[in-house]
């Protein structure tokens, strides 16, 4: 049996609290075949990058690498998060390009390859994750690695013209052809990648799922929409109603309907637009005044980046503006919270909610949408209001699909969700739940790995 090697920016070590769906799926895959998980340790070293740390648990080897302060700032804070993140979310206006951070990004990928190449056997299957490591396969090939190399992009892939807006884009995105298999969240992302290969690489789409570069190299690309552990999350949500924080939230609502949004504080999530839409809901639907409370949970991320600090200030001001104009002594329309809750507690919050608000301006998939569905009470499920620009919109046909830039449309969708009869909510929920149970996180990783394993070396 081939050994699996997983590579990601961060590693879910066995003694850590990184127990999300992806970590669980990768851990299960590694346990099946035995293997290695490699990535950054999360530590910033005082000296140079490169010190390795090793630990073994349940037949899995974990190898992590320290980064210097200079490499961390250039590779992670710089090119990955100030350049690639906005670019991949269609925000050329926010791209902060710097030749030095691009060089640091390439340098760290080369360092990863230098250390990792010594660990890889020819018969291994290597699965590399996300935008931090786009050129890693190219660096591994330069060091003689012959194993099958697969890559999965967890975020969207934008149009070819947007990619071309990045100076020297071919150094980063052209390097993807060194993989044997490149995976995307949606068919639309795959189509945009194929366009890039044709228009800016001189390549061809040789057949379904097969691409050919100008130099004749062939590789595969396909869509693998990531799922969740739907059954496990449903059980977690059912038990979460006994958690004290969930009970307190339920009591504080005084019978009002709860609309919930849970998002990392990021400009791609459409939070200012969502706040405006909720204000329009209050203005357009007077009969709902005092009947709906909107809870937005938005843990702070990348607090050192100016655009994120500005977003936090904007939302704080907007929440105050809405409450100042619409609250009364017994009711606060918006509850805005910048803190992290345990996953079990969040599932309890989802279960008690009448409305799930998932309205990103652009998202690769958005697993909050799927988690909201899985957490619902089958007898009294809530309704999901979902952006057409989330990858999940292509699967969750029972959601109320909206354009997040249309404030009035989102406002009316919230009103529809509040008033929706329970029979219709059940029908919509059953359709969505069937999909996320059928293609869950384990089906996703088996699908990818079987496709990669079938590729001829």
PyMOL commands that set and color helices and strands:
alter all, ss='L'
color gray80, all
select helices_A, chain A and resi 21-33+69-88+92-94+99-117+131-133+136-142+160-164+169-178+187-201+230-240+244-252+267-269+271-284+286-288+306-326+343-352+367-375+391-394+407-419+422-438+441-453
alter helices_A, ss='H'
color red, helices_A
select strands_A, chain A and resi 4-10+35-45+52-57+60-68+125-129+148-152+181-184+204-207+210-212+218-223+257-262+292-297+334-337+355-358+383-387+400-402
alter strands_A, ss='S'
color yellow, strands_A
deselect
rebuild
show_as cartoon
